[in-house]
């Protein structure tokens, strides 16, 4: 197990209230020994003008998953926190309705940086987007 603190889905969803994730309809749904899952609707909030899932919405889901996962892997979360340093995404399939599900898994969890891989799947479990994020672990001011 990678978690230094037990992930709590209810806590994650409460902490996300009144954030970008909340406005886009993201909901954390599952925790495993080395992964988190969250869903996001493909609707008027997350589509681009041609009716397809906006790439920026996919990246927002990926960054949210990576950032939240990092918080549960930090030794002293009251003293340190994770911030996105770099993110990339490849959009490999379109989605125009339903829910997409993001799954975040670690590539490397170190003391000062974390690297996460995020796959976003449609309701038929087809890959829509693959993303990688690097999180810098910094001391709170």
mmCIF file of the C-alpha atoms, coordinates in Angstrom:
data_MODEL
# 
_entry.id   MODEL 
# 
loop_
_atom_site.group_PDB 
_atom_site.id 
_atom_site.type_symbol 
_atom_site.label_atom_id 
_atom_site.label_alt_id 
_atom_site.label_comp_id 
_atom_site.label_asym_id 
_atom_site.label_entity_id 
_atom_site.label_seq_id 
_atom_site.pdbx_PDB_ins_code 
_atom_site.Cartn_x 
_atom_site.Cartn_y 
_atom_site.Cartn_z 
_atom_site.occupancy 
_atom_site.B_iso_or_equiv 
_atom_site.pdbx_formal_charge 
_atom_site.auth_seq_id 
_atom_site.auth_comp_id 
_atom_site.auth_asym_id 
_atom_site.auth_atom_id 
_atom_site.pdbx_PDB_model_num 
ATOM 1   C CA . UNK A 1 1   ? 0.000   0.000  0.000   1.00 0.00 ? 1   UNK A CA 1 
ATOM 2   C CA . UNK A 1 2   ? 1.316   3.463  -0.919  1.00 0.00 ? 2   UNK A CA 1 
ATOM 3   C CA . UNK A 1 3   ? -0.845  5.557  1.406   1.00 0.00 ? 3   UNK A CA 1 
ATOM 4   C CA . UNK A 1 4   ? 0.743   7.165  4.482   1.00 0.00 ? 4   UNK A CA 1 
ATOM 5   C CA . UNK A 1 5   ? -2.735  8.295  5.606   1.00 0.00 ? 5   UNK A CA 1 
ATOM 6   C CA . UNK A 1 6   ? -5.906  6.311  4.962   1.00 0.00 ? 6   UNK A CA 1 
ATOM 7   C CA . UNK A 1 7   ? -7.798  7.844  2.029   1.00 0.00 ? 7   UNK A CA 1 
ATOM 8   C CA . UNK A 1 8   ? -11.426 8.632  2.850   1.00 0.00 ? 8   UNK A CA 1 
ATOM 9   C CA . UNK A 1 9   ? -13.824 9.094  -0.080  1.00 0.00 ? 9   UNK A CA 1 
ATOM 10  C CA . UNK A 1 10  ? -16.322 11.094 1.973   1.00 0.00 ? 10  UNK A CA 1 
ATOM 11  C CA . UNK A 1 11  ? -13.534 13.433 3.138   1.00 0.00 ? 11  UNK A CA 1 
ATOM 12  C CA . UNK A 1 12  ? -12.229 13.844 -0.430  1.00 0.00 ? 12  UNK A CA 1 
ATOM 13  C CA . UNK A 1 13  ? -15.676 14.782 -1.729  1.00 0.00 ? 13  UNK A CA 1 
ATOM 14  C CA . UNK A 1 14  ? -16.297 17.184 1.184   1.00 0.00 ? 14  UNK A CA 1 
ATOM 15  C CA . UNK A 1 15  ? -12.890 18.838 0.724   1.00 0.00 ? 15  UNK A CA 1 
ATOM 16  C CA . UNK A 1 16  ? -13.685 19.310 -2.987  1.00 0.00 ? 16  UNK A CA 1 
ATOM 17  C CA . UNK A 1 17  ? -16.844 21.369 -2.367  1.00 0.00 ? 17  UNK A CA 1 
ATOM 18  C CA . UNK A 1 18  ? -16.797 24.797 -4.025  1.00 0.00 ? 18  UNK A CA 1 
ATOM 19  C CA . UNK A 1 19  ? -13.775 23.945 -6.174  1.00 0.00 ? 19  UNK A CA 1 
ATOM 20  C CA . UNK A 1 20  ? -13.259 23.493 -9.898  1.00 0.00 ? 20  UNK A CA 1 
ATOM 21  C CA . UNK A 1 21  ? -13.788 19.753 -9.455  1.00 0.00 ? 21  UNK A CA 1 
ATOM 22  C CA . UNK A 1 22  ? -17.120 20.343 -7.741  1.00 0.00 ? 22  UNK A CA 1 
ATOM 23  C CA . UNK A 1 23  ? -18.200 22.756 -10.490 1.00 0.00 ? 23  UNK A CA 1 
ATOM 24  C CA . UNK A 1 24  ? -17.336 20.141 -13.124 1.00 0.00 ? 24  UNK A CA 1 
ATOM 25  C CA . UNK A 1 25  ? -19.253 17.419 -11.255 1.00 0.00 ? 25  UNK A CA 1 
ATOM 26  C CA . UNK A 1 26  ? -16.250 15.320 -10.181 1.00 0.00 ? 26  UNK A CA 1 
ATOM 27  C CA . UNK A 1 27  ? -16.980 12.675 -7.548  1.00 0.00 ? 27  UNK A CA 1 
ATOM 28  C CA . UNK A 1 28  ? -14.431 10.416 -5.872  1.00 0.00 ? 28  UNK A CA 1 
ATOM 29  C CA . UNK A 1 29  ? -15.756 6.864  -5.997  1.00 0.00 ? 29  UNK A CA 1 
ATOM 30  C CA . UNK A 1 30  ? -13.128 4.279  -5.072  1.00 0.00 ? 30  UNK A CA 1 
ATOM 31  C CA . UNK A 1 31  ? -9.865  3.752  -3.200  1.00 0.00 ? 31  UNK A CA 1 
ATOM 32  C CA . UNK A 1 32  ? -7.510  0.797  -3.659  1.00 0.00 ? 32  UNK A CA 1 
ATOM 33  C CA . UNK A 1 33  ? -4.101  -0.094 -2.256  1.00 0.00 ? 33  UNK A CA 1 
ATOM 34  C CA . UNK A 1 34  ? -2.379  1.954  -4.972  1.00 0.00 ? 34  UNK A CA 1 
ATOM 35  C CA . UNK A 1 35  ? -5.086  3.901  -6.807  1.00 0.00 ? 35  UNK A CA 1 
ATOM 36  C CA . UNK A 1 36  ? -7.968  6.371  -6.560  1.00 0.00 ? 36  UNK A CA 1 
ATOM 37  C CA . UNK A 1 37  ? -10.954 6.662  -8.906  1.00 0.00 ? 37  UNK A CA 1 
ATOM 38  C CA . UNK A 1 38  ? -13.232 9.593  -9.635  1.00 0.00 ? 38  UNK A CA 1 
ATOM 39  C CA . UNK A 1 39  ? -15.970 10.203 -12.177 1.00 0.00 ? 39  UNK A CA 1 
ATOM 40  C CA . UNK A 1 40  ? -16.938 13.299 -14.130 1.00 0.00 ? 40  UNK A CA 1 
ATOM 41  C CA . UNK A 1 41  ? -20.019 13.806 -16.304 1.00 0.00 ? 41  UNK A CA 1 
ATOM 42  C CA . UNK A 1 42  ? -19.751 14.664 -19.959 1.00 0.00 ? 42  UNK A CA 1 
ATOM 43  C CA . UNK A 1 43  ? -22.371 17.415 -20.048 1.00 0.00 ? 43  UNK A CA 1 
ATOM 44  C CA . UNK A 1 44  ? -22.833 21.157 -20.617 1.00 0.00 ? 44  UNK A CA 1 
ATOM 45  C CA . UNK A 1 45  ? -20.105 21.891 -18.015 1.00 0.00 ? 45  UNK A CA 1 
ATOM 46  C CA . UNK A 1 46  ? -17.419 19.712 -19.576 1.00 0.00 ? 46  UNK A CA 1 
ATOM 47  C CA . UNK A 1 47  ? -18.122 19.720 -23.343 1.00 0.00 ? 47  UNK A CA 1 
ATOM 48  C CA . UNK A 1 48  ? -16.526 21.974 -25.929 1.00 0.00 ? 48  UNK A CA 1 
ATOM 49  C CA . UNK A 1 49  ? -18.687 23.732 -28.584 1.00 0.00 ? 49  UNK A CA 1 
ATOM 50  C CA . UNK A 1 50  ? -18.712 20.680 -30.895 1.00 0.00 ? 50  UNK A CA 1 
ATOM 51  C CA . UNK A 1 51  ? -20.345 18.540 -28.200 1.00 0.00 ? 51  UNK A CA 1 
ATOM 52  C CA . UNK A 1 52  ? -17.258 16.521 -27.229 1.00 0.00 ? 52  UNK A CA 1 
ATOM 53  C CA . UNK A 1 53  ? -15.536 16.243 -23.868 1.00 0.00 ? 53  UNK A CA 1 
ATOM 54  C CA . UNK A 1 54  ? -13.225 19.250 -23.572 1.00 0.00 ? 54  UNK A CA 1 
ATOM 55  C CA . UNK A 1 55  ? -9.555  18.316 -23.272 1.00 0.00 ? 55  UNK A CA 1 
ATOM 56  C CA . UNK A 1 56  ? -9.176  20.876 -20.506 1.00 0.00 ? 56  UNK A CA 1 
ATOM 57  C CA . UNK A 1 57  ? -11.865 19.111 -18.476 1.00 0.00 ? 57  UNK A CA 1 
ATOM 58  C CA . UNK A 1 58  ? -9.968  15.838 -18.853 1.00 0.00 ? 58  UNK A CA 1 
ATOM 59  C CA . UNK A 1 59  ? -6.778  17.547 -17.676 1.00 0.00 ? 59  UNK A CA 1 
ATOM 60  C CA . UNK A 1 60  ? -8.659  19.066 -14.726 1.00 0.00 ? 60  UNK A CA 1 
ATOM 61  C CA . UNK A 1 61  ? -9.840  15.571 -13.720 1.00 0.00 ? 61  UNK A CA 1 
ATOM 62  C CA . UNK A 1 62  ? -6.297  14.205 -14.097 1.00 0.00 ? 62  UNK A CA 1 
ATOM 63  C CA . UNK A 1 63  ? -4.735  17.001 -12.031 1.00 0.00 ? 63  UNK A CA 1 
ATOM 64  C CA . UNK A 1 64  ? -7.384  16.672 -9.339  1.00 0.00 ? 64  UNK A CA 1 
ATOM 65  C CA . UNK A 1 65  ? -6.742  12.937 -9.026  1.00 0.00 ? 65  UNK A CA 1 
ATOM 66  C CA . UNK A 1 66  ? -2.953  13.349 -8.917  1.00 0.00 ? 66  UNK A CA 1 
ATOM 67  C CA . UNK A 1 67  ? -3.071  16.185 -6.400  1.00 0.00 ? 67  UNK A CA 1 
ATOM 68  C CA . UNK A 1 68  ? -5.459  14.425 -4.057  1.00 0.00 ? 68  UNK A CA 1 
ATOM 69  C CA . UNK A 1 69  ? -3.532  11.134 -4.275  1.00 0.00 ? 69  UNK A CA 1 
ATOM 70  C CA . UNK A 1 70  ? -0.338  12.992 -3.331  1.00 0.00 ? 70  UNK A CA 1 
ATOM 71  C CA . UNK A 1 71  ? -1.919  14.401 -0.179  1.00 0.00 ? 71  UNK A CA 1 
ATOM 72  C CA . UNK A 1 72  ? -2.375  10.869 1.143   1.00 0.00 ? 72  UNK A CA 1 
ATOM 73  C CA . UNK A 1 73  ? 1.291   10.021 0.446   1.00 0.00 ? 73  UNK A CA 1 
ATOM 74  C CA . UNK A 1 74  ? 2.891   12.941 2.318   1.00 0.00 ? 74  UNK A CA 1 
ATOM 75  C CA . UNK A 1 75  ? 4.539   12.249 5.690   1.00 0.00 ? 75  UNK A CA 1 
ATOM 76  C CA . UNK A 1 76  ? 3.351   15.497 7.354   1.00 0.00 ? 76  UNK A CA 1 
ATOM 77  C CA . UNK A 1 77  ? 0.301   16.769 5.434   1.00 0.00 ? 77  UNK A CA 1 
ATOM 78  C CA . UNK A 1 78  ? -0.214  19.571 7.968   1.00 0.00 ? 78  UNK A CA 1 
ATOM 79  C CA . UNK A 1 79  ? 3.290   20.851 7.262   1.00 0.00 ? 79  UNK A CA 1 
ATOM 80  C CA . UNK A 1 80  ? 3.673   19.962 3.560   1.00 0.00 ? 80  UNK A CA 1 
ATOM 81  C CA . UNK A 1 81  ? 1.376   19.803 0.567   1.00 0.00 ? 81  UNK A CA 1 
ATOM 82  C CA . UNK A 1 82  ? 1.578   18.871 -3.079  1.00 0.00 ? 82  UNK A CA 1 
ATOM 83  C CA . UNK A 1 83  ? 1.258   21.235 -6.019  1.00 0.00 ? 83  UNK A CA 1 
ATOM 84  C CA . UNK A 1 84  ? 1.194   20.429 -9.711  1.00 0.00 ? 84  UNK A CA 1 
ATOM 85  C CA . UNK A 1 85  ? 4.549   21.075 -11.364 1.00 0.00 ? 85  UNK A CA 1 
ATOM 86  C CA . UNK A 1 86  ? 3.946   19.626 -14.835 1.00 0.00 ? 86  UNK A CA 1 
ATOM 87  C CA . UNK A 1 87  ? 1.100   17.788 -16.555 1.00 0.00 ? 87  UNK A CA 1 
ATOM 88  C CA . UNK A 1 88  ? 0.618   16.368 -20.028 1.00 0.00 ? 88  UNK A CA 1 
ATOM 89  C CA . UNK A 1 89  ? -2.268  14.603 -21.690 1.00 0.00 ? 89  UNK A CA 1 
ATOM 90  C CA . UNK A 1 90  ? -2.955  12.626 -24.826 1.00 0.00 ? 90  UNK A CA 1 
ATOM 91  C CA . UNK A 1 91  ? -6.588  12.644 -25.893 1.00 0.00 ? 91  UNK A CA 1 
ATOM 92  C CA . UNK A 1 92  ? -7.055  9.355  -27.752 1.00 0.00 ? 92  UNK A CA 1 
ATOM 93  C CA . UNK A 1 93  ? -10.850 9.008  -28.070 1.00 0.00 ? 93  UNK A CA 1 
ATOM 94  C CA . UNK A 1 94  ? -13.771 11.391 -27.879 1.00 0.00 ? 94  UNK A CA 1 
ATOM 95  C CA . UNK A 1 95  ? -16.721 11.183 -25.509 1.00 0.00 ? 95  UNK A CA 1 
ATOM 96  C CA . UNK A 1 96  ? -19.962 13.108 -25.952 1.00 0.00 ? 96  UNK A CA 1 
ATOM 97  C CA . UNK A 1 97  ? -22.182 11.920 -23.096 1.00 0.00 ? 97  UNK A CA 1 
ATOM 98  C CA . UNK A 1 98  ? -22.314 9.817  -19.946 1.00 0.00 ? 98  UNK A CA 1 
ATOM 99  C CA . UNK A 1 99  ? -19.599 9.616  -17.318 1.00 0.00 ? 99  UNK A CA 1 
ATOM 100 C CA . UNK A 1 100 ? -15.858 9.309  -17.660 1.00 0.00 ? 100 UNK A CA 1 
ATOM 101 C CA . UNK A 1 101 ? -13.821 7.656  -14.919 1.00 0.00 ? 101 UNK A CA 1 
ATOM 102 C CA . UNK A 1 102 ? -10.298 8.672  -14.004 1.00 0.00 ? 102 UNK A CA 1 
ATOM 103 C CA . UNK A 1 103 ? -7.913  6.227  -12.333 1.00 0.00 ? 103 UNK A CA 1 
ATOM 104 C CA . UNK A 1 104 ? -4.674  7.504  -10.805 1.00 0.00 ? 104 UNK A CA 1 
ATOM 105 C CA . UNK A 1 105 ? -1.733  5.207  -10.016 1.00 0.00 ? 105 UNK A CA 1 
ATOM 106 C CA . UNK A 1 106 ? 1.791   6.055  -8.898  1.00 0.00 ? 106 UNK A CA 1 
ATOM 107 C CA . UNK A 1 107 ? 4.820   6.016  -11.141 1.00 0.00 ? 107 UNK A CA 1 
ATOM 108 C CA . UNK A 1 108 ? 7.080   7.225  -8.306  1.00 0.00 ? 108 UNK A CA 1 
ATOM 109 C CA . UNK A 1 109 ? 6.277   8.544  -4.838  1.00 0.00 ? 109 UNK A CA 1 
ATOM 110 C CA . UNK A 1 110 ? 9.348   10.240 -3.361  1.00 0.00 ? 110 UNK A CA 1 
ATOM 111 C CA . UNK A 1 111 ? 9.894   12.636 -0.483  1.00 0.00 ? 111 UNK A CA 1 
ATOM 112 C CA . UNK A 1 112 ? 9.986   15.841 -2.583  1.00 0.00 ? 112 UNK A CA 1 
ATOM 113 C CA . UNK A 1 113 ? 8.136   14.859 -5.755  1.00 0.00 ? 113 UNK A CA 1 
ATOM 114 C CA . UNK A 1 114 ? 5.502   12.421 -6.936  1.00 0.00 ? 114 UNK A CA 1 
ATOM 115 C CA . UNK A 1 115 ? 4.792   11.263 -10.488 1.00 0.00 ? 115 UNK A CA 1 
ATOM 116 C CA . UNK A 1 116 ? 1.334   9.871  -11.260 1.00 0.00 ? 116 UNK A CA 1 
ATOM 117 C CA . UNK A 1 117 ? -0.238  8.221  -14.284 1.00 0.00 ? 117 UNK A CA 1 
ATOM 118 C CA . UNK A 1 118 ? -3.915  8.882  -14.915 1.00 0.00 ? 118 UNK A CA 1 
ATOM 119 C CA . UNK A 1 119 ? -6.134  7.012  -17.352 1.00 0.00 ? 119 UNK A CA 1 
ATOM 120 C CA . UNK A 1 120 ? -9.567  8.378  -18.199 1.00 0.00 ? 120 UNK A CA 1 
ATOM 121 C CA . UNK A 1 121 ? -12.064 5.832  -19.514 1.00 0.00 ? 121 UNK A CA 1 
ATOM 122 C CA . UNK A 1 122 ? -15.554 6.108  -20.987 1.00 0.00 ? 122 UNK A CA 1 
ATOM 123 C CA . UNK A 1 123 ? -18.514 4.041  -19.799 1.00 0.00 ? 123 UNK A CA 1 
ATOM 124 C CA . UNK A 1 124 ? -17.466 1.175  -22.103 1.00 0.00 ? 124 UNK A CA 1 
ATOM 125 C CA . UNK A 1 125 ? -14.030 1.243  -20.406 1.00 0.00 ? 125 UNK A CA 1 
ATOM 126 C CA . UNK A 1 126 ? -12.346 2.568  -23.553 1.00 0.00 ? 126 UNK A CA 1 
ATOM 127 C CA . UNK A 1 127 ? -9.359  4.859  -23.071 1.00 0.00 ? 127 UNK A CA 1 
ATOM 128 C CA . UNK A 1 128 ? -10.306 8.501  -23.664 1.00 0.00 ? 128 UNK A CA 1 
ATOM 129 C CA . UNK A 1 129 ? -7.217  10.232 -22.264 1.00 0.00 ? 129 UNK A CA 1 
ATOM 130 C CA . UNK A 1 130 ? -3.913  9.278  -20.699 1.00 0.00 ? 130 UNK A CA 1 
ATOM 131 C CA . UNK A 1 131 ? -2.118  11.844 -18.570 1.00 0.00 ? 131 UNK A CA 1 
ATOM 132 C CA . UNK A 1 132 ? 0.983   12.105 -16.413 1.00 0.00 ? 132 UNK A CA 1 
ATOM 133 C CA . UNK A 1 133 ? 1.456   14.666 -13.655 1.00 0.00 ? 133 UNK A CA 1 
ATOM 134 C CA . UNK A 1 134 ? 4.452   15.604 -11.537 1.00 0.00 ? 134 UNK A CA 1 
ATOM 135 C CA . UNK A 1 135 ? 3.617   16.940 -8.071  1.00 0.00 ? 135 UNK A CA 1 
ATOM 136 C CA . UNK A 1 136 ? 6.149   18.988 -6.086  1.00 0.00 ? 136 UNK A CA 1 
ATOM 137 C CA . UNK A 1 137 ? 5.948   18.513 -2.316  1.00 0.00 ? 137 UNK A CA 1 
ATOM 138 C CA . UNK A 1 138 ? 6.478   21.886 -0.649  1.00 0.00 ? 138 UNK A CA 1 
ATOM 139 C CA . UNK A 1 139 ? 6.422   23.231 2.879   1.00 0.00 ? 139 UNK A CA 1 
ATOM 140 C CA . UNK A 1 140 ? 3.373   25.272 3.850   1.00 0.00 ? 140 UNK A CA 1 
ATOM 141 C CA . UNK A 1 141 ? 4.082   28.905 4.641   1.00 0.00 ? 141 UNK A CA 1 
# 
